[in-house]
Amino acid sequence: MQVINFIHINLTIVTTFNIYDWHRRRNKEKAIEIELRKDRLLKEPSRLSLNSIDNASQLPWANLDIQEFNDKWAYQPFELIGKFDHGKEVLVKRVRDGNYFY
């Protein structure tokens, strides 16, 4: 009985420390991420003219992998210049809990 109590107490202490350590590391990661987002969101917007772009493959981020995209474009404000083509609008029907909505 004493061995079981000893093991239980040790597991509780180890688990508690691991949870504390995970939260501490996660807090540091979040602080770094918040600073990165603040810095990027406060930058001047980049201008992007859509008049000279015929298809999606000509967009500046079209040929980037996810890591390159996140490093260069994530949370970067930019200004789109062009005319919206209402003829190419798409209405997407969704279903949630058996109910249809748009």
C-alpha positions, 0 to 999 in steps of 0.5 A: 500500500505504501508503494502504491501511494508513493508511486501515485504521489510521484506521478502526480508531481511529475505530471503537474511539473510537465503541465506547468512546463508546457504552459510556460513554453507555450506562453513564450511561443504565444508572446513571440507570435503576438509580437510578430503579428503586431509588427507585421500588421502595423506595416504600410500595406503593399499595393497589388494591382489585379488589373495586370493579373489574368489568372491566379498563377500570376499572384505573387504568392502562387508558387510559394510553399506554406512556410515561404507564404507564412514568412512573407505574406502572413499577417501582411496588410496589402491593398488590392487595386482593381475592379470586382467582376460580379459575373464570377461570383459564387454562392456557396451553400453549407450544411450545419446540423442538417440546416442549409445556409449560405 
